[in-house]
């Protein structure tokens, strides 16, 4: 897959919030034809990483709330 097609697939997967497809694409980086495509891909990947970190933080907060609720119910 050439870099333009790869970048388009990455954009589509990102917009559709298809995390598995984004990860698959990241694992198979192409050789980029120009610097603009590389910069665009970098920005999309950075925003995907931020989304994963936000999801992780949200999950952690949810787990803390469940733990507090369990402790309350047991106490």
N, C-alpha and C positions, 0 to 999 in steps of 0.2 A: 504494500500500500504506500503510495507516495505521501509526502508530508501534507499536502493540501487536503487530500481525502481524509487522512488521519485526523487533521485538525478539525475538519467539518464533523467527523464522527465524535470527536471529543466535545465539541460545542453542543451537539445534539444530545449526547449522553448527559452532559452537565445540566442543560436546560430541563431535560426530562427527569432529573434527579435519579439517574440509573447508576448507582454507586458501583455495582459490579462491572458494568461496561466501562466506566471511567477507569477503574483499577486495571482491567484487562488492557485498555489502551495505554495506560502509563507503563505497564510492564513490557509493552512492545513499541517503544519509542522509535520513530523513523529517523533517518538522517534528514535534517531540515534543509530545504532549498534556499531559504533566505532568513535573515535575522528577524524580520517582522513576524514571520510564522512562529519562530522560536520564542520570541517575547510574548506573543499571544498565548501560546501553549503554557509558558511559565506562569502567566497570570491566572489562567484557568486552573492549573494544578495547585497554585498557591491558595486560591479561593476554595478548592476542594479540600485541601488540607485543613484550612480554617473551619470548614463545615464539619469535618470529622472531629476536630478538637472541640467544637461547640457541642456536637452530639455526645461526645464522651463526657463533657462537663455536665450536660443535662442528665445523662444517665446516672452519673455519680450522685448528683443532687437527689434524684428520684430514689436511689438506693438508700441514701441517708434518711430520707423521709420515711421509707418503709421500715428501716431499722428502728427509728424513733417510735413509730406507731406500734411495732411489735413489742418494744420495751414497755411502752405505755400499757398495752393490753396485758402483758405478763405481770406488770407491777400492780 
